[in-house]
Amino acid sequence: MAWVYLIGAGLAEIVWATLMKFTDGFTKPWPTTVTIVFMIVSFELLSLALKELPMSTAYAVWVGIGAVGVAIVGMAFMNEPVTPLKLVFLGMIVAGIVGLKLTMA
């Protein structure tokens, strides 16, 4: 169940990190409120995952899911440039996440 919590935490991180762009420095109430709610959800799920998973693995996977997810959202929906090199490096992050999962005892 810890991995389910961790994946959920990473997905919630994608949401809050993406929505933060729309808070306008936390001055817009609706995007700010939703961002904070998803921050809380993300941290709560991460804390549940940390009950069973090593901190080093859980944190790296959480950050990796968030980083790759936000990059994909940016490229797919916010007209951020998609370059072959960017895709290679995002692939390396995904490979690192998979590697961390595979090395779990």
N, C-alpha and C positions, 0 to 999 in steps of 0.2 A: 504494500500500500504506500510505502514511502516514496517510491518512484512515481506513483500517480500524483501524490501531493506535489512532488518536485516539478513534474511537467505542468501541473495546474498553476504552480507558482510562476513558472517561466512564461506561460501564456498570459497570466494576469500582468506580468511585468511588461510584456509587449503592449498590452492595452494602456497601462498607465504611462509608459514612456512615450507612446504615440500621442495620447491625449494631452500630455504636458505641452506639446507644441501649440495647442489651441487655447491654453489658459492665459496667454498673453501676460506672462510673468505673474501668474496666480491672481490676476485682476478680474477675470471673467468667472462669475460664480458657478455656472453650470459645468463647464469643462473642469474647473478646479475641484468641485465636489466629486465628480465622477473619477477624476484622477486620484484623489485621496482615497476614495473607497477602494479602488483597484490596488493602490499601494498597500493598504491594510490587508486586503485579501492575499496579495502576493507574499507579504511578509509572514502572515499567519500560516499559509500553506508551506512556506519554506521552513518555518519553525517546526511544523509537524514532521516534515521530511527529516529534519536534523535530529529527531529523536532516534532514528534508526540508521541514518547514513552518516559517513564521515563528513565533517565540516568541509574539508578541502575539496572533496568530490562534489558535494551538494552545491556549494557556493559556485564552483566553476561551471557546473552544468546549468544552474539557474541563470548566471550571467550570460553564458553562451546562448541559451535559448532566447533570452531577451535580446541580445545583440544581433543575432541572425534574424530573428523575427522582425525587429524594428527596421533593420536594413531592407528586408524584403518588402515590408509595408511601404517604406520610403520609395523604393524603386517602382513598386507596382501601382501606388496610388498618389504619390506626391511628386512625380516627375523628376526624381533624383536619377542621376546618370547610372546606367548599367554598363559596366565595362568587364571585359574578360578577366582582367586581373582582380577586380573586386569580387567576382564570382569565385575565382580560385581561392582567395583568402577566406571568404565565407565558407567555402567547402572545407577549408582547413579547420575552421572552428567546429564545424559539424563533425569532422573526423575526430577531433579532440574530444568532443562530447561522447561520441560512440566509443572511443577508446577508453574513456574513464568508466563508462558503464561496463564494458567488457572486462576491465581489470578488477571489478568489485569482487570481493571474496564472499 
